[in-house]
Amino acid sequence: MATITEGGPLKAHAENRAGSEFRDVNLRGAVFTNAALSGATIRDACLADVSIADAGYEGMRIEGILVTELLRVYRERNGAAG
C-alpha cells in the first residue's frame, strides 16, 4: 500500500497496479524505478522534459514508429554507440 512519510514524498512498495487507469492526473516530477510498464498506453499526455534511461524499448512505439528503429537510425547517422 502507498504511504506518505512525514515530510517526505509518497512512497509505494512493491504494489501490483496492473490494469490501472489514470485520467486527468498530475505526475509532474514523478520517478518510476524498476516499474513494469509493458503493454501500457499513454495518450494525450505532456511528455515535455521526460527522460528515459536504462530501459527496455523492445516493441515500444511513438506515433506508431518502433523506438528501437528510431534509435538505430539515429545512432547510424550520428556514429553513436548502441
DAWOBEL-V967589 format. One record per pair of residues at least 12 apart in sequence whose C-alpha atoms are under 10 Angstrom apart, sorted by the first residue. I is the first residue (numbers start at 1). J is the second residue. D is the distance in Angstrom with one decimal. If there is no record, write none. Layout:
I:J:D
I:J:D
This chain:
1:13:6.7
1:14:8.3
1:15:6.6
1:16:9.4
2:14:9.3
2:15:8.0
9:30:9.8
10:30:9.8
14:34:9.7
14:35:9.5
16:36:9.5
17:36:9.5
18:36:8.8
18:37:8.8
18:38:9.7
18:39:9.9
18:40:9.3
19:39:9.6
19:40:8.6
20:40:9.5
21:40:9.6
21:41:9.7
22:42:9.7
24:44:9.9
24:45:9.5
25:45:10.0
28:46:9.5
28:47:9.6
28:48:10.0
28:50:9.5
29:49:9.9
29:50:9.1
30:50:10.0
32:52:9.7
33:55:9.9
34:54:9.9
34:55:9.1
35:55:9.7
38:56:9.5
38:57:9.6
38:58:9.6
38:59:9.1
38:60:8.6
39:59:9.2
39:60:8.8
40:60:9.6
41:60:9.9
41:61:9.9
42:62:9.7
56:68:9.3
57:69:9.9
57:71:9.7
